[in-house]
Amino acid sequence: MVPEHIGFIMDGNGRWAKARLLPRTAGHLAGLKALKRVILACIDEGVRYVTLYCFSTENWKRPADEVNYLMGLFSEKIMGEKPFYDANGVRLLTLGDVGVLPADARDSLLEAVEATKGNDRILVQLAINYGGQDEICTAVNRALAEGIGTITPEVIRAHFDNPFIPPVDLIVRSAGEKRLSNFLLFDSAYAELVFCDRLWPDWGKDEVRSAIAEYESRDRRFGGLKK
């Protein structure tokens, strides 16, 4: 069965650029092109939800010029891709605290969310200024502010940014790293994990198909026994 929801940790942009004697910013631009190929491949495979790890709460530690470039990509490229979203039925949502982003980046993201709300072929969450630990803490604090005294897994999930999106079935990471890096920590409890050596800017339909094939080969028991 094809996973309903895939999360992608898009790693390797900088290494891709370094191998070509290019600035790291060139890797991020190439990674954006790969992102579009991956979304199209997910649509072709019948995936309904995709979460893309675009910028973590820890990525602020990177050099200022790189952070500024990424913020510029958010502000300049997000709405520029609207013809792509509309042609392919892509609805965008944000995940994480985008309120602290530079105004241009924040406003472009919110504009894109509003502009694509009528698209319904695939829903893509852009995890920006996002961290799994922060997501859990924020949800718990929202529940406590409402006067909820008993915190359960169901309460936590109901207070996520987009609780109607089902838990992630498959998390895929590029570039050979084998860790979650604070990505979807709550929903990854029973997610399948696939790691690929290929750097993110080189990704396309073959890598997506390979990851889904690996997922389909797994025996998902969710802590129980196979019937």
Beta strands, then each sheet from edge to edge (+ up, - down):
strand 1: 5-9
strand 2: 49-56
strand 3: 90-95
strand 4: 122-130
strand 5: 170-173
strand 6: 192-195
sheet 1: 3+ 4+ 2+ 1+ 5+ 6+
end
